[in-house]
C-alpha cells in the first residue's frame, strides 16, 4: 500500500480546536474588589483619608486577582491604588504640617 503524498500521514495537519472545553474560562464581568478599591479611595476624600487605606489594600489584592484570572478591572485596581496612595500621603503631610504649626506657635506668657 503506498503512502499518501502529505508527508506520510493520512490526515491533514491538525491546526487546533478553537474551543477547549477543559481550559478555565475568563470569569465574567469586572472584578468587584477593583471597584471597591476605587470607591474606597475616593471616599477617603470625604472621610479624612481613612477609607483610602482600605482602597490601597483592595487595589493590591484586585491587581493580583485580575492578573491571575484574566478578569476585567485591572485599570480600576491601579486607579484605586494610585488615588489611595496620593490621598494617604496628602493626609500625612497635612498632619505633619499641623503638628509643626502647633508646636512652633507656643503662646506661653512669662510674667
N, C-alpha and C positions, 0 to 999 in steps of 0.2 A: 504494500500500500504506500503510495507516495505521500510525502509530507506537504501540507498546504504552503503556498508561497509567502505567508506572512511571518516568517522567522521561525517556523516550526510549531506555532501554536494554532489550534483550530478556531480560536475566538479572537476578535479584535482586542487591542489593549483596553483595559478597564480604566476609565477616567475618574472613577469615584462617584459615590452616590451623593447627590446634593442634600439629602436628608438622612442624618444619622440618628436613629431612634435611641441610641444609648448615650449620646452626648448630652451633658446637662444644658438645659435651655437657660437663656438670659431671663432673670426674673422681670416680670412686667412692671412698668411704672418707674417713678422716681424714688430713690432711697428716702425713707421718712426721717432718718437721722440727719441727713443733709438738709432737709427742710427745717427740722428743729434747730440745727446749728445756726442757720441764718436768722431764724426768728428769735432765738435766744440772744444772739449777738446784737441784733437791732434793739431788742428790749433792754439791753444794757444802757442804751442812751437815756431811757426814761427812768430806770431804776438804779441809777448810780453805779453802773458797771458790774454789779454782782451777777446778773444772768449771763454776762459775756464770758465768764469763767466756764460756765456750763456749755456755752456755744463753742468755746475752744476745744473742750474735751469731745463734744459731739462731732465737731468738724474733723478731728483726727480719726475718730472711730469710723465716720462715714467715708472718709477718703480711703481707708483701708478696705472697707466693705465693697465700695464701688470698684476698686481695682480687682478685688478677688472674685466678685460675682459678675462683673460686667454690667451692672445695673446703672441706670441713668442717675445723675445728680452729683457727679464729681465736681463740677464747676460751682454748684451751690455749696458744697462742703468747703471748697477752697475759699469762697467768698465769706462764709460764716467764720472760718478760722481767721482770715485776714482782718475782718471787721472786729471780731472779738479781741484780737491781739492789739489792734490800734486803740480800741476803747479802754482796755485794761491799762495800757501804757499811759494814755492821757489821764486816766483817773489817778494813777500813781504819781505822775508829775504834778497834778493838781494838789494832791495830799501833801507831797513834799514841799511844794511852794507855800501852802497854807501853814505848815509847821514852821517853815523858815520865817514867814511874816510874823507869826505869833511869837516866836522865840526872840526875834530881833527887835520887836517893839514893846519892850517891857516898860511899864509905866509905874515904877516904884518912886514914891515920894520920900526923900530922906530929909526929915525935919530935925 
